[in-house]
Amino acid sequence: MLREFVQYRPIQVARFVKTLFKGQFVIQGVGGFEFDNGKVLLPDVKNSHKLAVYKEINGVIADM
């Protein structure tokens, strides 16, 4: 499932990832991500902003 988030809200994205377990999503202004087993998969490490978002979302999921 592909979902587009217009605003970046880590808790909202984390709930989406944890609920669906596998799929894709896009954050407007950041880019696309894939997730599996309730965790966001590592994106292109050349993009530091995208990497920071990846770490933050997985951190929120771990805290849930």
Residue pairs with C-beta under 8 A, 6 or more apart in sequence:
1 20
1 23
1 24
2 23
2 24
2 25
2 26
3 16
3 23
3 24
3 25
3 26
4 25
4 26
4 27
4 28
5 12
5 13
5 25
5 26
5 27
5 28
6 28
7 28
8 27
8 28
8 29
8 30
8 53
10 56
10 57
10 60
11 60
13 25
13 27
13 57
13 60
14 57
14 60
14 61
14 64
15 64
16 25
17 25
17 35
17 38
17 39
17 40
17 57
17 61
18 38
18 61
18 64
20 35
21 35
21 36
21 37
21 38
22 35
22 36
22 37
23 34
23 35
24 32
24 33
24 34
24 35
25 32
25 33
25 35
26 32
26 33
27 33
27 53
30 49
30 50
30 53
31 43
31 47
31 50
33 40
33 41
33 43
33 50
33 53
33 54
33 57
34 40
34 41
35 41
38 61
39 58
39 61
40 54
40 57
40 58
40 61
42 54
43 50
43 51
43 54
44 50
45 51
